[in-house]
């Protein structure tokens, strides 16, 4: 089985909650900070690991953890000595899943494309610097790891992430790039070069390409899609195929155009007219 390299979560930390305006409730922000520590790779964490990760004082952490457990958002296992996300959090998230109509509109076409290329087609949803998987279609022959729905996606090392970044408002994208540059100039330069390629690909072909930046045995194409509402949410369709399943030129000449057609059909179903003047949304080739 070809496995996704989930190590990028250690390199690309989740967006931090900053209180530049002084209007945030600090206790609530700290509670959310605890919940953000849990990922697909780390579904259970000890108190020590959570305290180290959040840098909260021990008494503060336990007060917050106790409150989250009482609210049904966190639970503690005596057997393992670890905290984990509780089912109550799914109840809060259910309204988000219910309004993502793109999943119902596009799944049939996603599955048809996945079966045709013996690969995987995913749908991601992003807002701000949060980008997560919300739907998956995978062929029976595909041996690629199935990402968990709701799992976070690398913004810089995936076709999905870079297509999403390219669709962000320019000022928001620049703030992200500047942040990466400040933390690691070499990584910032690499990302700037990749994003330039992404913008060129989207303008010329309607899709962008990733040739193994996350995993050398996987190649992918991605297309951003305008959301219906809220306005600041962006969807991204991505088709990922193992390199040994691809024929020369298939990614650019066949899979990419098919994914663009899928994306544009979905936009039309959402009520978007073709030919937008916004350069972030490429026209169908």
HELIX and SHEET records of a PDB file:
HELIX    1   1 UNK A    8  UNK A   11  1                                   4    
HELIX    2   2 UNK A   26  UNK A   36  1                                  11    
HELIX    3   3 UNK A   47  UNK A   54  1                                   8    
HELIX    4   4 UNK A   58  UNK A   70  1                                  13    
HELIX    5   5 UNK A   88  UNK A   98  1                                  11    
HELIX    6   6 UNK A  102  UNK A  117  1                                  16    
HELIX    7   7 UNK A  159  UNK A  167  1                                   9    
HELIX    8   8 UNK A  170  UNK A  183  1                                  14    
HELIX    9   9 UNK A  185  UNK A  205  1                                  21    
HELIX   10  10 UNK A  243  UNK A  245  5                                   3    
HELIX   11  11 UNK A  250  UNK A  250  1                                   1    
HELIX   12  12 UNK A  251  UNK A  255  3                                   5    
HELIX   13  13 UNK A  256  UNK A  269  1                                  14    
SHEET    1   A 3 UNK A  44  UNK A  45  0                                        
SHEET    2   A 3 UNK A  82  UNK A  85 -1                                        
SHEET    3   A 3 UNK A  74  UNK A  77 -1                                        
SHEET    1   B 5 UNK A 130  UNK A 138  0                                        
SHEET    2   B 5 UNK A 120  UNK A 127 -1                                        
SHEET    3   B 5 UNK A 234  UNK A 242 -1                                        
SHEET    4   B 5 UNK A 218  UNK A 226 -1                                        
SHEET    5   B 5 UNK A 208  UNK A 211 -1                                        
END                                                                             
